[in-house]
Amino acid sequence: MSSDIPGLREQKKRETRRAISDHATRLFLQRGFDATTIADIAAASRVAKMTVTNYFPRKEDLALDHSEEFVAGPAAAVGERAPGESALAALRRAFLAGVERHDPVIGFSGPVFARMVAESPTLTARLRDLHEQREGALAEVLAAETGAGPDDIVPRVAAAQLGGVHRLLFAELQRRTLAGQSDDVIAAAVAEQGRIAFALLEPSLDDYAVREA
């Protein structure tokens, strides 16, 4: 019985976190991000304000609740690449798989949510910060995977190029969402743009960070 208690507690925490996030999203979409307060979210979730901030230290974390996956995604794709696969190939494969499943982490959010983000200076600033964090995390894993030293600029250059492609594709996905295109139309267009963009990096990165067989 006692061995089950930690599992039940963790499940309860996940349920509470999800409930707070769901109520926050609903309020953000109804009222706008900047017009919604932590007190509003706490009242809707029937928890204390401190509970909300314990789970989400920053208000923008409630809106961008996939931020951890967003930041870690490219680094994880490189870390999990197959033998014989380069970092570039792994990232292209992961991106196209995300497009195919209309993954919200890469930007599939719907026009209402995309508009809410676009109209909030706080959220657009936070997105820029998350893009920078993602690029930094990718540079770290590239350095580790290639045995680069702390003064080696190559992993940072590679991460900047790869991160730039991800940033542009994210922006293109958001642009098309705001224009009212359907997810299927967006997916077809962005997948093709992704193939073109990653192919442009092949001359410099096709043989970089290839995992040994």
Secondary structure, 3 states (H helix, E strand, C coil): CHHHHHHHHHHHHHHHHHHHHHHHHHHHHHHCCCCCCHHHHHHHHCCCHHHHHHHCCCHHHHHCCCHHHHHHHHHHHHHCCCCCCCHHHHHHHHHHHHHHCCCHHHCCCCHHHHHHHHCCHHHHHHHHHHHHHHHHHHHHHHHHHHCCCCCCCHHHHHHHHHHHHHHHHHHHHHHHHHCCCCHHHHHHHHHHHHHHHHHHCHHHHCCCCCCCC
